């Protein structure tokens, strides 16, 4: 069974985990209803994408 010979330092462990940070969710405003939405996705409040009605939304 493989067992490490030396303890991994905090610096080495932190350097390995440097790329694991979560990035915040990006939002843009919908051009149709001005609500915040994820980029390149259908607006959840009005159902439009690229200024065209794609999905019928029940209110």
CHARMM internal coordinates of N, CA and C (Angstrom, degrees):
IC EDIT
DIST 1 N 1 CA 1.4465
DIST 1 CA 1 C 1.5255
ANGL 1 N 1 CA 1 C 108.90
DIST 1 C 2 N 1.3165
ANGL 1 CA 1 C 2 N 117.64
DIHE 1 N 1 CA 1 C 2 N 133.40
DIST 2 N 2 CA 1.4571
ANGL 1 C 2 N 2 CA 122.07
DIHE 1 CA 1 C 2 N 2 CA -177.58
DIST 2 CA 2 C 1.5167
ANGL 2 N 2 CA 2 C 110.12
DIHE 1 C 2 N 2 CA 2 C -78.50
DIST 2 C 3 N 1.3237
ANGL 2 CA 2 C 3 N 116.29
DIHE 2 N 2 CA 2 C 3 N 125.93
DIST 3 N 3 CA 1.4591
ANGL 2 C 3 N 3 CA 122.79
DIHE 2 CA 2 C 3 N 3 CA 179.33
DIST 3 CA 3 C 1.5207
ANGL 3 N 3 CA 3 C 107.50
DIHE 2 C 3 N 3 CA 3 C -128.96
DIST 3 C 4 N 1.3474
ANGL 3 CA 3 C 4 N 118.93
DIHE 3 N 3 CA 3 C 4 N 133.18
DIST 4 N 4 CA 1.4567
ANGL 3 C 4 N 4 CA 119.52
DIHE 3 CA 3 C 4 N 4 CA 179.51
DIST 4 CA 4 C 1.5254
ANGL 4 N 4 CA 4 C 111.67
DIHE 3 C 4 N 4 CA 4 C -65.46
DIST 4 C 5 N 1.3170
ANGL 4 CA 4 C 5 N 115.23
DIHE 4 N 4 CA 4 C 5 N 139.91
DIST 5 N 5 CA 1.4602
ANGL 4 C 5 N 5 CA 120.16
DIHE 4 CA 4 C 5 N 5 CA -178.44
DIST 5 CA 5 C 1.5229
ANGL 5 N 5 CA 5 C 111.62
DIHE 4 C 5 N 5 CA 5 C -79.78
DIST 5 C 6 N 1.3344
ANGL 5 CA 5 C 6 N 118.13
DIHE 5 N 5 CA 5 C 6 N -31.69
DIST 6 N 6 CA 1.4645
ANGL 5 C 6 N 6 CA 122.86
DIHE 5 CA 5 C 6 N 6 CA -179.55
DIST 6 CA 6 C 1.5205
ANGL 6 N 6 CA 6 C 109.63
DIHE 5 C 6 N 6 CA 6 C -125.70
DIST 6 C 7 N 1.3271
ANGL 6 CA 6 C 7 N 115.91
DIHE 6 N 6 CA 6 C 7 N 154.73
DIST 7 N 7 CA 1.4610
ANGL 6 C 7 N 7 CA 121.05
DIHE 6 CA 6 C 7 N 7 CA 176.97
DIST 7 CA 7 C 1.5261
ANGL 7 N 7 CA 7 C 109.46
DIHE 6 C 7 N 7 CA 7 C -72.15
DIST 7 C 8 N 1.3472
ANGL 7 CA 7 C 8 N 116.79
DIHE 7 N 7 CA 7 C 8 N 136.94
DIST 8 N 8 CA 1.4560
ANGL 7 C 8 N 8 CA 121.25
DIHE 7 CA 7 C 8 N 8 CA 176.80
DIST 8 CA 8 C 1.5263
ANGL 8 N 8 CA 8 C 108.93
DIHE 7 C 8 N 8 CA 8 C -75.53
DIST 8 C 9 N 1.3247
ANGL 8 CA 8 C 9 N 116.79
DIHE 8 N 8 CA 8 C 9 N 126.74
DIST 9 N 9 CA 1.4620
ANGL 8 C 9 N 9 CA 121.01
DIHE 8 CA 8 C 9 N 9 CA -176.79
DIST 9 CA 9 C 1.5305
ANGL 9 N 9 CA 9 C 110.60
DIHE 8 C 9 N 9 CA 9 C -72.41
DIST 9 C 10 N 1.3251
ANGL 9 CA 9 C 10 N 115.85
DIHE 9 N 9 CA 9 C 10 N 161.97
DIST 10 N 10 CA 1.4664
ANGL 9 C 10 N 10 CA 120.89
DIHE 9 CA 9 C 10 N 10 CA 179.07
DIST 10 CA 10 C 1.5242
ANGL 10 N 10 CA 10 C 111.02
DIHE 9 C 10 N 10 CA 10 C -63.06
DIST 10 C 11 N 1.3333
ANGL 10 CA 10 C 11 N 115.81
DIHE 10 N 10 CA 10 C 11 N -36.38
DIST 11 N 11 CA 1.4595
ANGL 10 C 11 N 11 CA 120.30
DIHE 10 CA 10 C 11 N 11 CA -179.62
DIST 11 CA 11 C 1.5239
ANGL 11 N 11 CA 11 C 111.31
DIHE 10 C 11 N 11 CA 11 C -65.90
DIST 11 C 12 N 1.3281
ANGL 11 CA 11 C 12 N 117.03
DIHE 11 N 11 CA 11 C 12 N -46.18
DIST 12 N 12 CA 1.4642
ANGL 11 C 12 N 12 CA 120.94
DIHE 11 CA 11 C 12 N 12 CA 179.94
DIST 12 CA 12 C 1.5243
ANGL 12 N 12 CA 12 C 110.86
DIHE 11 C 12 N 12 CA 12 C -65.62
DIST 12 C 13 N 1.3292
ANGL 12 CA 12 C 13 N 116.72
DIHE 12 N 12 CA 12 C 13 N -40.96
DIST 13 N 13 CA 1.4588
ANGL 12 C 13 N 13 CA 120.87
DIHE 12 CA 12 C 13 N 13 CA 178.25
DIST 13 CA 13 C 1.5229
ANGL 13 N 13 CA 13 C 110.55
DIHE 12 C 13 N 13 CA 13 C -64.54
DIST 13 C 14 N 1.3453
ANGL 13 CA 13 C 14 N 116.72
DIHE 13 N 13 CA 13 C 14 N -41.88
DIST 14 N 14 CA 1.4588
ANGL 13 C 14 N 14 CA 120.39
DIHE 13 CA 13 C 14 N 14 CA 178.92
DIST 14 CA 14 C 1.5111
ANGL 14 N 14 CA 14 C 113.09
DIHE 13 C 14 N 14 CA 14 C -66.80
DIST 14 C 15 N 1.3356
ANGL 14 CA 14 C 15 N 116.54
DIHE 14 N 14 CA 14 C 15 N -36.21
DIST 15 N 15 CA 1.4614
ANGL 14 C 15 N 15 CA 119.95
DIHE 14 CA 14 C 15 N 15 CA 178.04
DIST 15 CA 15 C 1.5225
ANGL 15 N 15 CA 15 C 111.17
DIHE 14 C 15 N 15 CA 15 C -65.71
DIST 15 C 16 N 1.3155
ANGL 15 CA 15 C 16 N 117.07
DIHE 15 N 15 CA 15 C 16 N -35.60
DIST 16 N 16 CA 1.4562
ANGL 15 C 16 N 16 CA 121.28
DIHE 15 CA 15 C 16 N 16 CA 178.21
DIST 16 CA 16 C 1.5246
ANGL 16 N 16 CA 16 C 110.96
DIHE 15 C 16 N 16 CA 16 C -68.91
DIST 16 C 17 N 1.3108
ANGL 16 CA 16 C 17 N 117.10
DIHE 16 N 16 CA 16 C 17 N -33.84
DIST 17 N 17 CA 1.4663
ANGL 16 C 17 N 17 CA 121.39
DIHE 16 CA 16 C 17 N 17 CA -177.87
DIST 17 CA 17 C 1.5245
ANGL 17 N 17 CA 17 C 113.39
DIHE 16 C 17 N 17 CA 17 C -92.17
DIST 17 C 18 N 1.3144
ANGL 17 CA 17 C 18 N 118.23
DIHE 17 N 17 CA 17 C 18 N 9.53
DIST 18 N 18 CA 1.4619
ANGL 17 C 18 N 18 CA 121.80
DIHE 17 CA 17 C 18 N 18 CA -174.05
DIST 18 CA 18 C 1.5272
ANGL 18 N 18 CA 18 C 112.72
DIHE 17 C 18 N 18 CA 18 C -64.30
DIST 18 C 19 N 1.3268
ANGL 18 CA 18 C 19 N 118.13
DIHE 18 N 18 CA 18 C 19 N -25.47
DIST 19 N 19 CA 1.4621
ANGL 18 C 19 N 19 CA 120.95
DIHE 18 CA 18 C 19 N 19 CA -175.58
DIST 19 CA 19 C 1.5240
ANGL 19 N 19 CA 19 C 112.45
DIHE 18 C 19 N 19 CA 19 C -99.16
DIST 19 C 20 N 1.3240
ANGL 19 CA 19 C 20 N 118.58
DIHE 19 N 19 CA 19 C 20 N 9.00
DIST 20 N 20 CA 1.4577
ANGL 19 C 20 N 20 CA 121.21
DIHE 19 CA 19 C 20 N 20 CA -176.60
DIST 20 CA 20 C 1.5205
ANGL 20 N 20 CA 20 C 113.67
DIHE 19 C 20 N 20 CA 20 C -94.89
DIST 20 C 21 N 1.3187
ANGL 20 CA 20 C 21 N 118.21
DIHE 20 N 20 CA 20 C 21 N 1.74
DIST 21 N 21 CA 1.4570
ANGL 20 C 21 N 21 CA 121.20
DIHE 20 CA 20 C 21 N 21 CA -176.42
DIST 21 CA 21 C 1.5271
ANGL 21 N 21 CA 21 C 110.42
DIHE 20 C 21 N 21 CA 21 C -67.25
DIST 21 C 22 N 1.3255
ANGL 21 CA 21 C 22 N 116.93
DIHE 21 N 21 CA 21 C 22 N 144.19
DIST 22 N 22 CA 1.4563
ANGL 21 C 22 N 22 CA 121.99
DIHE 21 CA 21 C 22 N 22 CA 177.89
DIST 22 CA 22 C 1.5205
ANGL 22 N 22 CA 22 C 109.49
DIHE 21 C 22 N 22 CA 22 C -83.76
DIST 22 C 23 N 1.3056
ANGL 22 CA 22 C 23 N 116.54
DIHE 22 N 22 CA 22 C 23 N 139.49
DIST 23 N 23 CA 1.4591
ANGL 22 C 23 N 23 CA 120.75
DIHE 22 CA 22 C 23 N 23 CA 176.95
DIST 23 CA 23 C 1.5247
ANGL 23 N 23 CA 23 C 108.84
DIHE 22 C 23 N 23 CA 23 C -97.74
DIST 23 C 24 N 1.3311
ANGL 23 CA 23 C 24 N 118.34
DIHE 23 N 23 CA 23 C 24 N 149.31
DIST 24 N 24 CA 1.4613
ANGL 23 C 24 N 24 CA 120.01
DIHE 23 CA 23 C 24 N 24 CA -179.74
DIST 24 CA 24 C 1.5308
ANGL 24 N 24 CA 24 C 111.57
DIHE 23 C 24 N 24 CA 24 C -68.00
DIST 24 C 25 N 1.3114
ANGL 24 CA 24 C 25 N 115.95
DIHE 24 N 24 CA 24 C 25 N 154.72
DIST 25 N 25 CA 1.4638
ANGL 24 C 25 N 25 CA 122.15
DIHE 24 CA 24 C 25 N 25 CA -179.15
DIST 25 CA 25 C 1.5217
ANGL 25 N 25 CA 25 C 109.04
DIHE 24 C 25 N 25 CA 25 C -71.07
DIST 25 C 26 N 1.3370
ANGL 25 CA 25 C 26 N 116.69
DIHE 25 N 25 CA 25 C 26 N 128.56
DIST 26 N 26 CA 1.4567
ANGL 25 C 26 N 26 CA 121.74
DIHE 25 CA 25 C 26 N 26 CA 179.58
DIST 26 CA 26 C 1.5191
ANGL 26 N 26 CA 26 C 109.60
DIHE 25 C 26 N 26 CA 26 C -83.64
DIST 26 C 27 N 1.3262
ANGL 26 CA 26 C 27 N 116.74
DIHE 26 N 26 CA 26 C 27 N 137.82
DIST 27 N 27 CA 1.4602
ANGL 26 C 27 N 27 CA 121.55
DIHE 26 CA 26 C 27 N 27 CA 177.27
DIST 27 CA 27 C 1.5226
ANGL 27 N 27 CA 27 C 110.00
DIHE 26 C 27 N 27 CA 27 C -132.61
DIST 27 C 28 N 1.3075
ANGL 27 CA 27 C 28 N 115.24
DIHE 27 N 27 CA 27 C 28 N 149.66
DIST 28 N 28 CA 1.4599
ANGL 27 C 28 N 28 CA 123.04
DIHE 27 CA 27 C 28 N 28 CA 172.69
DIST 28 CA 28 C 1.5196
ANGL 28 N 28 CA 28 C 107.09
DIHE 27 C 28 N 28 CA 28 C -130.01
DIST 28 C 29 N 1.3232
ANGL 28 CA 28 C 29 N 117.62
DIHE 28 N 28 CA 28 C 29 N 163.55
DIST 29 N 29 CA 1.4576
ANGL 28 C 29 N 29 CA 120.32
DIHE 28 CA 28 C 29 N 29 CA 178.47
DIST 29 CA 29 C 1.5205
ANGL 29 N 29 CA 29 C 109.88
DIHE 28 C 29 N 29 CA 29 C -89.75
DIST 29 C 30 N 1.3040
ANGL 29 CA 29 C 30 N 115.67
DIHE 29 N 29 CA 29 C 30 N 140.87
DIST 30 N 30 CA 1.4581
ANGL 29 C 30 N 30 CA 121.83
DIHE 29 CA 29 C 30 N 30 CA 178.71
DIST 30 CA 30 C 1.5241
ANGL 30 N 30 CA 30 C 108.73
DIHE 29 C 30 N 30 CA 30 C -69.75
DIST 30 C 31 N 1.3228
ANGL 30 CA 30 C 31 N 116.83
DIHE 30 N 30 CA 30 C 31 N 134.26
DIST 31 N 31 CA 1.4618
ANGL 30 C 31 N 31 CA 120.37
DIHE 30 CA 30 C 31 N 31 CA -179.08
DIST 31 CA 31 C 1.5261
ANGL 31 N 31 CA 31 C 111.97
DIHE 30 C 31 N 31 CA 31 C -74.39
DIST 31 C 32 N 1.3345
ANGL 31 CA 31 C 32 N 117.39
DIHE 31 N 31 CA 31 C 32 N -16.20
DIST 32 N 32 CA 1.4567
ANGL 31 C 32 N 32 CA 121.54
DIHE 31 CA 31 C 32 N 32 CA -177.95
DIST 32 CA 32 C 1.5284
ANGL 32 N 32 CA 32 C 111.89
DIHE 31 C 32 N 32 CA 32 C -91.75
DIST 32 C 33 N 1.3605
ANGL 32 CA 32 C 33 N 117.07
DIHE 32 N 32 CA 32 C 33 N -46.45
DIST 33 N 33 CA 1.4671
ANGL 32 C 33 N 33 CA 119.94
DIHE 32 CA 32 C 33 N 33 CA -174.27
DIST 33 CA 33 C 1.5221
ANGL 33 N 33 CA 33 C 113.75
DIHE 32 C 33 N 33 CA 33 C -121.10
DIST 33 C 34 N 1.3283
ANGL 33 CA 33 C 34 N 118.77
DIHE 33 N 33 CA 33 C 34 N -0.62
DIST 34 N 34 CA 1.4698
ANGL 33 C 34 N 34 CA 125.24
DIHE 33 CA 33 C 34 N 34 CA 178.26
DIST 34 CA 34 C 1.5174
ANGL 34 N 34 CA 34 C 113.96
DIHE 33 C 34 N 34 CA 34 C 63.86
DIST 34 C 35 N 1.3188
ANGL 34 CA 34 C 35 N 118.16
DIHE 34 N 34 CA 34 C 35 N 21.83
DIST 35 N 35 CA 1.4616
ANGL 34 C 35 N 35 CA 121.84
DIHE 34 CA 34 C 35 N 35 CA 175.04
DIST 35 CA 35 C 1.5256
ANGL 35 N 35 CA 35 C 109.24
DIHE 34 C 35 N 35 CA 35 C -89.26
DIST 35 C 36 N 1.3360
ANGL 35 CA 35 C 36 N 118.92
DIHE 35 N 35 CA 35 C 36 N 150.99
DIST 36 N 36 CA 1.4609
ANGL 35 C 36 N 36 CA 119.56
DIHE 35 CA 35 C 36 N 36 CA 177.03
DIST 36 CA 36 C 1.5283
ANGL 36 N 36 CA 36 C 110.97
DIHE 35 C 36 N 36 CA 36 C -70.80
DIST 36 C 37 N 1.3362
ANGL 36 CA 36 C 37 N 116.04
DIHE 36 N 36 CA 36 C 37 N 140.77
DIST 37 N 37 CA 1.4540
ANGL 36 C 37 N 37 CA 121.34
DIHE 36 CA 36 C 37 N 37 CA 179.95
DIST 37 CA 37 C 1.5153
ANGL 37 N 37 CA 37 C 108.79
DIHE 36 C 37 N 37 CA 37 C -149.03
DIST 37 C 38 N 1.3425
ANGL 37 CA 37 C 38 N 117.16
DIHE 37 N 37 CA 37 C 38 N 162.67
DIST 38 N 38 CA 1.4581
ANGL 37 C 38 N 38 CA 122.00
DIHE 37 CA 37 C 38 N 38 CA 175.70
DIST 38 CA 38 C 1.5240
ANGL 38 N 38 CA 38 C 108.81
DIHE 37 C 38 N 38 CA 38 C -73.66
DIST 38 C 39 N 1.3339
ANGL 38 CA 38 C 39 N 118.83
DIHE 38 N 38 CA 38 C 39 N 143.55
DIST 39 N 39 CA 1.4617
ANGL 38 C 39 N 39 CA 119.81
DIHE 38 CA 38 C 39 N 39 CA -179.81
DIST 39 CA 39 C 1.5308
ANGL 39 N 39 CA 39 C 112.19
DIHE 38 C 39 N 39 CA 39 C -67.03
DIST 39 C 40 N 1.3111
ANGL 39 CA 39 C 40 N 116.50
DIHE 39 N 39 CA 39 C 40 N 145.68
DIST 40 N 40 CA 1.4659
ANGL 39 C 40 N 40 CA 125.56
DIHE 39 CA 39 C 40 N 40 CA 177.82
DIST 40 CA 40 C 1.5275
ANGL 40 N 40 CA 40 C 112.21
DIHE 39 C 40 N 40 CA 40 C 62.72
DIST 40 C 41 N 1.3383
ANGL 40 CA 40 C 41 N 116.72
DIHE 40 N 40 CA 40 C 41 N 32.15
DIST 41 N 41 CA 1.4568
ANGL 40 C 41 N 41 CA 121.29
DIHE 40 CA 40 C 41 N 41 CA 177.74
DIST 41 CA 41 C 1.5180
ANGL 41 N 41 CA 41 C 109.36
DIHE 40 C 41 N 41 CA 41 C -135.90
DIST 41 C 42 N 1.3196
ANGL 41 CA 41 C 42 N 116.86
DIHE 41 N 41 CA 41 C 42 N 159.77
DIST 42 N 42 CA 1.4536
ANGL 41 C 42 N 42 CA 122.27
DIHE 41 CA 41 C 42 N 42 CA 178.42
DIST 42 CA 42 C 1.5228
ANGL 42 N 42 CA 42 C 108.86
DIHE 41 C 42 N 42 CA 42 C -68.84
DIST 42 C 43 N 1.3198
ANGL 42 CA 42 C 43 N 117.05
DIHE 42 N 42 CA 42 C 43 N 138.37
DIST 43 N 43 CA 1.4621
ANGL 42 C 43 N 43 CA 122.00
DIHE 42 CA 42 C 43 N 43 CA 177.83
DIST 43 CA 43 C 1.5247
ANGL 43 N 43 CA 43 C 108.87
DIHE 42 C 43 N 43 CA 43 C -67.35
DIST 43 C 44 N 1.3350
ANGL 43 CA 43 C 44 N 116.81
DIHE 43 N 43 CA 43 C 44 N 130.11
DIST 44 N 44 CA 1.4581
ANGL 43 C 44 N 44 CA 120.52
DIHE 43 CA 43 C 44 N 44 CA -177.75
DIST 44 CA 44 C 1.5239
ANGL 44 N 44 CA 44 C 112.48
DIHE 43 C 44 N 44 CA 44 C -76.51
DIST 44 C 45 N 1.3245
ANGL 44 CA 44 C 45 N 117.73
DIHE 44 N 44 CA 44 C 45 N -22.55
DIST 45 N 45 CA 1.4604
ANGL 44 C 45 N 45 CA 118.94
DIHE 44 CA 44 C 45 N 45 CA -176.44
DIST 45 CA 45 C 1.5273
ANGL 45 N 45 CA 45 C 113.07
DIHE 44 C 45 N 45 CA 45 C -88.52
DIST 45 C 46 N 1.3416
ANGL 45 CA 45 C 46 N 118.01
DIHE 45 N 45 CA 45 C 46 N -34.56
DIST 46 N 46 CA 1.4680
ANGL 45 C 46 N 46 CA 118.70
DIHE 45 CA 45 C 46 N 46 CA -178.75
DIST 46 CA 46 C 1.5312
ANGL 46 N 46 CA 46 C 113.13
DIHE 45 C 46 N 46 CA 46 C -117.46
DIST 46 C 47 N 1.3320
ANGL 46 CA 46 C 47 N 119.54
DIHE 46 N 46 CA 46 C 47 N -14.55
DIST 47 N 47 CA 1.4579
ANGL 46 C 47 N 47 CA 122.07
DIHE 46 CA 46 C 47 N 47 CA 176.54
DIST 47 CA 47 C 1.5065
ANGL 47 N 47 CA 47 C 114.74
DIHE 46 C 47 N 47 CA 47 C 79.20
DIST 47 C 48 N 1.3292
ANGL 47 CA 47 C 48 N 118.00
DIHE 47 N 47 CA 47 C 48 N 21.09
DIST 48 N 48 CA 1.4588
ANGL 47 C 48 N 48 CA 119.85
DIHE 47 CA 47 C 48 N 48 CA -179.56
DIST 48 CA 48 C 1.5189
ANGL 48 N 48 CA 48 C 110.42
DIHE 47 C 48 N 48 CA 48 C -105.68
DIST 48 C 49 N 1.3463
ANGL 48 CA 48 C 49 N 115.06
DIHE 48 N 48 CA 48 C 49 N 155.65
DIST 49 N 49 CA 1.4515
ANGL 48 C 49 N 49 CA 122.25
DIHE 48 CA 48 C 49 N 49 CA 175.49
DIST 49 CA 49 C 1.5126
ANGL 49 N 49 CA 49 C 107.47
DIHE 48 C 49 N 49 CA 49 C -143.82
DIST 49 C 50 N 1.3158
ANGL 49 CA 49 C 50 N 116.96
DIHE 49 N 49 CA 49 C 50 N 127.00
DIST 50 N 50 CA 1.4642
ANGL 49 C 50 N 50 CA 123.05
DIHE 49 CA 49 C 50 N 50 CA 179.77
DIST 50 CA 50 C 1.5332
ANGL 50 N 50 CA 50 C 110.50
DIHE 49 C 50 N 50 CA 50 C 57.21
DIST 50 C 51 N 1.3347
ANGL 50 CA 50 C 51 N 114.56
DIHE 50 N 50 CA 50 C 51 N 42.60
DIST 51 N 51 CA 1.4708
ANGL 50 C 51 N 51 CA 124.32
DIHE 50 CA 50 C 51 N 51 CA 178.44
DIST 51 CA 51 C 1.5272
ANGL 51 N 51 CA 51 C 112.97
DIHE 50 C 51 N 51 CA 51 C 61.68
DIST 51 C 52 N 1.3283
ANGL 51 CA 51 C 52 N 118.19
DIHE 51 N 51 CA 51 C 52 N 23.93
DIST 52 N 52 CA 1.4593
ANGL 51 C 52 N 52 CA 122.50
DIHE 51 CA 51 C 52 N 52 CA 175.31
DIST 52 CA 52 C 1.5164
ANGL 52 N 52 CA 52 C 108.31
DIHE 51 C 52 N 52 CA 52 C -124.77
DIST 52 C 53 N 1.3206
ANGL 52 CA 52 C 53 N 116.78
DIHE 52 N 52 CA 52 C 53 N 140.90
DIST 53 N 53 CA 1.4689
ANGL 52 C 53 N 53 CA 122.33
DIHE 52 CA 52 C 53 N 53 CA 178.02
DIST 53 CA 53 C 1.5250
ANGL 53 N 53 CA 53 C 108.61
DIHE 52 C 53 N 53 CA 53 C -74.50
DIST 53 C 54 N 1.3220
ANGL 53 CA 53 C 54 N 116.48
DIHE 53 N 53 CA 53 C 54 N 115.95
DIST 54 N 54 CA 1.4624
ANGL 53 C 54 N 54 CA 121.30
DIHE 53 CA 53 C 54 N 54 CA -175.41
DIST 54 CA 54 C 1.5255
ANGL 54 N 54 CA 54 C 111.10
DIHE 53 C 54 N 54 CA 54 C -109.20
DIST 54 C 55 N 1.3371
ANGL 54 CA 54 C 55 N 116.77
DIHE 54 N 54 CA 54 C 55 N -41.44
DIST 55 N 55 CA 1.4491
ANGL 54 C 55 N 55 CA 122.06
DIHE 54 CA 54 C 55 N 55 CA -175.18
DIST 55 CA 55 C 1.5246
ANGL 55 N 55 CA 55 C 108.64
DIHE 54 C 55 N 55 CA 55 C -123.77
DIST 55 C 56 N 1.3178
ANGL 55 CA 55 C 56 N 116.60
DIHE 55 N 55 CA 55 C 56 N 137.53
DIST 56 N 56 CA 1.4621
ANGL 55 C 56 N 56 CA 121.37
DIHE 55 CA 55 C 56 N 56 CA 175.29
DIST 56 CA 56 C 1.5264
ANGL 56 N 56 CA 56 C 108.10
DIHE 55 C 56 N 56 CA 56 C -82.24
DIST 56 C 57 N 1.3551
ANGL 56 CA 56 C 57 N 116.33
DIHE 56 N 56 CA 56 C 57 N 123.17
DIST 57 N 57 CA 1.4643
ANGL 56 C 57 N 57 CA 121.93
DIHE 56 CA 56 C 57 N 57 CA -176.76
DIST 57 CA 57 C 1.5235
ANGL 57 N 57 CA 57 C 109.11
DIHE 56 C 57 N 57 CA 57 C -106.24
DIST 57 C 58 N 1.3486
ANGL 57 CA 57 C 58 N 116.33
DIHE 57 N 57 CA 57 C 58 N 129.28
DIST 58 N 58 CA 1.4518
ANGL 57 C 58 N 58 CA 120.61
DIHE 57 CA 57 C 58 N 58 CA 175.68
DIST 58 CA 58 C 1.5151
ANGL 58 N 58 CA 58 C 109.32
DIHE 57 C 58 N 58 CA 58 C -85.48
DIST 58 C 59 N 1.3023
ANGL 58 CA 58 C 59 N 117.57
DIHE 58 N 58 CA 58 C 59 N 133.90
DIST 59 N 59 CA 1.4657
ANGL 58 C 59 N 59 CA 121.83
DIHE 58 CA 58 C 59 N 59 CA 179.00
DIST 59 CA 59 C 1.4905
ANGL 59 N 59 CA 59 C 112.38
DIHE 58 C 59 N 59 CA 59 C -104.15
END
COOR INIT
IC SEED 1 N 1 CA 1 C
IC BUILD
